[in-house]
Amino acid sequence: MKNVTIYTDGACSGNPGVGGWAAILMYNGHEKILVGYNKDTTNNRMEMFAIIQGLSALKEQCEVEVYSDSAYVCNAFSEGWIDQWVKNNWRTADKKSVKNEDLWKLLLMQVSKHRVKFNKVKGHSDNEYNNRCDKLATDEIKRVKRINEEK
């Protein structure tokens, strides 16, 4: 089984607002960069979408280390929140609907195809790849805003 490392980040200008996401996939000394945007979204959705897109790009089952600065996503897996949400029919401990259920379901589908370990990194710190993903995501927001201004 191939060992792949994925760094991800999501960003939003306004929350909600224009959002960007980025993923850097690394395997055997090679990098693949994925970026995208959404015109009206939230930061958490972009964080999740980056991971979904990174995992979706894998063409076969892999051992995957995902690095993200999103405590929202990393804790959902490491603290077992996601298992409880599924067990409780997408309800939180206080019986409220889980936010971003649509993306959680997509993420779970992608995670089920691989062996995934989530690693929380400190955002806007000294992690080279997290900083690169942040720049790629924010550059995507700037690009989309520029295009919209030119219309």
Steps between C-alpha positions, in 0.01 A plus 500: 500500500634843406577752775370845412524824695237768449522853636184707478359838587186699444444873520210738482469873439207578723342207676288429305657642189726407212705198597808326368653163572827326424651155533856388441534126441843347543609156392843359427666841464227643278245771578158565354327828582122536493316830550145625468242743629137552591323833458296477821627275775660482845852435619405161648346388172816595311717314753286189449481538124879516471531163674218348295664612176842378610368154584283493185811547286642165613444232237549198726483409867783670690642549845443875544631754749282812482640817653253780568478802727127436542427388855138462381595218262792343687313485832190354333710193418751489786240566771239269345242773441430372149416152628254646749340723236445202271367290789265785600371548143705818446403662829741654749508405868249779566268364225570776245561424133867459415618794290641416157343153502525484120878545507548271800327223302723564198808505723401174668451339160853602396654400833339154473697433179839541668686466828501860617668660797415864577773723641425844640763763419516850637372744239700803387806363674825343385357209301620556142227297331216641710624848416517411131143368510384814678660717232353291219151519656516875563646560153201313357266737687689801363487356149123445515439846647710658224302315234171609657615864513589489129148391403 
